[in-house]
């Protein structure tokens, strides 16, 4: 168990991680507090954060297994102690960590006798096993077990359908993408009358693919993304005409925000535009996120040379970013690395002027 003294202030609010521990590789626990809050605010934040932690964070799972030697899901194979169904259930429990976007392929190829574990899964470099001791199968004879796997990054649940045609030896696997296994919040009140205040306690359990602090950060950022449209709605669209009962709000798109920024860049903060709302390809997006580039402001604070220093980043990736900036902003990346905000603002003025 460790005690973390990290503190972040927002006005008078402070949050702390007061307890953090790892029971094993697949069970992490963290307890956080946020205070001081006005009466009712703790419940508002606690409910929203719990829903975001359990439903808005993506995880990585094995969603399909394929082997031409398997006749059907409930068959048994000579030299393998487990049934095919048991092997599929074991694959379902494998915990993976990745920066994957979408799906990718992996495989298992092991020879008995011996135990087949998660360590025997051949994975692409951007996917890793959290606990490589997780059991898959027991080979009792000198036979080979070869299985093709499909890995997917998503959120929530993926329930396999029962009407699939398994003649090609491909079997879907139920997937639980949620890296947060459980989340609870509780409230402690103190003070009297109008001076009554609250402390929010938030407990988070994860499967090891994310730490509780990482899960809290991801859930918070996802909540911010959901509320951004309300910050930039045209005021005139909120007024109802005398003969109207409802006016549909225009759909929020990334291009709407870019158009507003291009027309009046001083009124719209660059940091309110997140790169996950752009047209960037998944691999480029993942590379930027790993380098703590989350917003357009973060991106424009890097030169081409800065971006080329990012791991797994290529010159074609930089060209795609330049194309998007040119298309929607009529601007380029700064020539000098790591500009300050004021210098960046001057750069934007010069480029768009």
FENTA-V408736 format. One record per residue. RES is the residue in one small letter. PSI is psi in radians with two decimals (999 if undefined). Layout:
RES:PSI  RES:PSI
//
This chain:
x:2.46  x:2.73  x:2.22  x:2.28  x:0.28  x:2.30  x:2.34  x:2.28  x:2.39  x:1.83  x:-2.09  x:-0.06  x:2.54  x:2.43  x:2.58  x:2.55  x:1.88  x:-0.25  x:2.39  x:2.27  x:2.76  x:1.88  x:-0.67  x:-3.05  x:-0.36  x:0.30  x:1.86  x:2.59  x:2.44  x:2.52  x:2.27  x:2.68  x:2.58  x:2.21  x:2.86  x:2.54  x:2.62  x:2.83  x:2.22  x:-0.41  x:-0.61  x:-0.73  x:-0.70  x:-0.85  x:-0.74  x:-0.77  x:-0.79  x:-0.74  x:-0.68  x:-0.76  x:-0.68  x:-0.69  x:-0.70  x:-0.43  x:-0.26  x:-0.11  x:2.34  x:2.64  x:3.04  x:2.30  x:2.80  x:2.17  x:-0.13  x:2.49  x:2.54  x:2.29  x:2.19  x:-0.29  x:-0.09  x:2.02  x:-0.72  x:2.97  x:-0.52  x:0.33  x:2.91  x:2.61  x:2.43  x:2.27  x:0.02  x:2.19  x:-0.70  x:2.69  x:2.91  x:-0.68  x:-0.74  x:-0.70  x:-0.74  x:-0.68  x:-0.63  x:-0.66  x:-0.59  x:-0.55  x:-0.13  x:2.27  x:2.18  x:2.66  x:2.34  x:2.89  x:0.45  x:2.55  x:1.96  x:-2.29  x:2.79  x:2.98  x:2.59  x:-3.14  x:2.83  x:2.28  x:1.82  x:2.68  x:2.37  x:-3.13  x:2.66  x:-3.09  x:2.43  x:2.13  x:3.14  x:-0.38  x:-0.40  x:-0.03  x:2.21  x:1.95  x:2.70  x:2.82  x:-0.37  x:0.18  x:2.38  x:2.67  x:2.34  x:-0.78  x:1.77  x:0.06  x:-0.05  x:2.30  x:2.47  x:-0.89  x:2.81  x:2.04  x:2.06  x:-0.15  x:2.85  x:1.22  x:2.90  x:2.39  x:1.96  x:2.11  x:2.30  x:2.48  x:2.58  x:2.25  x:2.41  x:2.54  x:2.19  x:-2.88  x:2.77  x:-2.49  x:2.62  x:1.89  x:2.20  x:2.55  x:2.62  x:-0.06  x:0.39  x:2.62  x:1.96  x:0.30  x:-0.41  x:0.08  x:0.35  x:2.22  x:2.13  x:2.66  x:2.29  x:2.39  x:2.37  x:1.74  x:-0.18  x:1.97  x:-0.37  x:2.02  x:-0.57  x:2.68  x:2.29  x:2.66  x:2.57  x:2.83  x:2.33  x:2.15  x:2.58  x:2.79  x:3.09  x:2.61  x:-2.32  x:-0.26  x:0.14  x:2.29  x:2.95  x:2.66  x:2.25  x:2.19  x:2.22  x:2.14  x:2.37  x:2.28  x:2.28  x:2.92  x:0.13  x:-0.28  x:-0.38  x:2.59  x:2.79  x:-0.64  x:-0.70  x:-0.69  x:-0.71  x:-0.73  x:-0.79  x:-0.76  x:-0.71  x:-0.76  x:-0.65  x:-0.67  x:-0.72  x:-0.76  x:-0.66  x:-0.51  x:-0.18  x:-0.71  x:-0.61  x:-0.34  x:-0.29  x:0.43  x:2.35  x:2.26  x:-0.64  x:-0.38  x:-0.18  x:-0.17  x:2.38  x:2.41  x:2.86  x:-0.57  x:0.31  x:2.50  x:-0.32  x:2.38  x:2.06  x:2.31  x:2.50  x:2.47  x:2.44  x:2.21  x:2.81  x:-0.67  x:-0.55  x:-0.79  x:-0.65  x:-0.70  x:-0.74  x:-0.72  x:-0.67  x:-0.64  x:-0.68  x:1.34  x:-0.34  x:-0.33  x:-0.32  x:2.10  x:2.31  x:-0.54  x:-0.09  x:-0.07  x:1.96  x:2.52  x:-0.31  x:-0.05  x:0.08  x:-3.02  x:0.31  x:2.43  x:2.67  x:-0.73  x:-0.72  x:-0.75  x:-0.80  x:-0.68  x:-0.73  x:-0.74  x:-0.72  x:-0.38  x:0.31  x:0.59  x:1.79  x:-0.54  x:2.99  x:-0.59  x:-0.75  x:-0.73  x:-0.79  x:-0.11  x:0.13  x:2.41  x:3.06  x:-0.66  x:-0.67  x:-0.77  x:-0.60  x:-0.29  x:-0.19  x:2.42  x:2.37  x:0.25  x:2.43  x:2.91  x:-0.58  x:-0.52  x:-0.74  x:-0.68  x:-0.67  x:-0.69  x:-0.74  x:-0.67  x:-0.72  x:-0.75  x:-0.70  x:-0.70  x:-0.74  x:-0.32  x:-0.29  x:0.76  x:2.97  x:2.98  x:2.69  x:2.63  x:-0.51  x:2.48  x:2.56  x:1.25  x:2.63  x:2.99  x:-0.74  x:-0.74  x:-0.64  x:-0.74  x:-0.73  x:-0.66  x:-0.76  x:-0.73  x:-0.77  x:-0.63  x:-0.72  x:-0.20  x:999
//
